[in-house]
Amino acid sequence: MQAAAQTLIAGHLVAFATETVYGLGADATNSEAVAKIFAAKGRPKDHPLIVHVSSFEAALQWADEVPDYVGKLADHFWPGPMTLILRRSALATDDITGGQDTVGVRVPSHPVAQELLAAFELLGGKGVVAPSANRFGKVSPTTSDAVWQELEQHLSVDDLILDGGQSSVGIESTIIDCTSAHPQILRLGAITASMISAATSLQLKNDASEIRVSGSLESHYAPTAKLVLNQTANAGDGLIALQSFQTPKGAIRLAAPATSEEYANQLYLALRKADELGLSRVVAITPEGDELSEAINDRLMRASYKS
């Protein structure tokens, strides 16, 4: 872990596990290192990055204005799969904010991420920007093998991949806009509106937002295979559906989760498996009934989007 922290300090990239998906990390204060992320991912320069830190206190140095309710959110959901959008401080430069006056910050709970960030901060680091460790718009990786398969040709010999096992949540963090009097969810995730209301008694707003955040494009998280939703799976098609859904004859079962939590955890693995098998078409039967299902369906809609 010390070697990985030194790698970041030296301006190289480190892919590491978080509880959501694997991130491709760089020193957030090193513009040359940040540029390597955009090159490795093929990511548009105006697409903002999320700064990862080890604690709420470390997050505060990235923000200029912090509403009182932010402390409540941090107390209940950090470390964890929640990103907060705040008015940026001078530490947050245009290359990580996409030129916006806001910055996204997160305190991940995965022990590998926590150890890496703590070691990095002991060396004087302020934060690690870490978008998902995949080519832009493609399926996010939830294992170190998936990172290697995706980015092997785009990393240098000085970059590292830390193996932290499979990510437990499986979809990206909930993103919450904290720049006004009431918080607003900009990207759905495992931290849901009802969880926030129950834990903090905060009233969430639901207005249109002009803030650009990761994963907000109509097409994202897409496999090479054509993904369609809630259609009949034919022979030779891949199928992702809850365990209770019967597999049609000849269809190839890619995942059979029993719950929405398992669905989220297995989704990206299943989409990657479809590409590994060379399937041309995948049918996903969308889950229903809870807010996590809404987050899953958000990913499925973007992964299946065709312009």
Secondary structure, DSSP 8 states (H G I E B T S, - for coil): -HHHHHHHHTT--EEEE-SSSEEEEEETT-HHHHHHHHHHHT--TTS--EEE-SSHHHHHTTEEE--THHHHHHHHH-SSSEEEEEEE-TTS-HHHHTT-SEEEEE----HHHHHHHHHHHHTT---EE--BSSSTTB---SSHHHHHHHHGGGS-TT-EE----S-SS-S--EEEE-SSSS-EEEE--SS-HHHHHHHH-------------TT-SSS-SB-SSEEEESS---TT-EEE--TTS---TT-EEEE--SSHHHHHHHHHHHHHHHHHTT-SEEEE----SSHHHHHHHHHHHHHT---
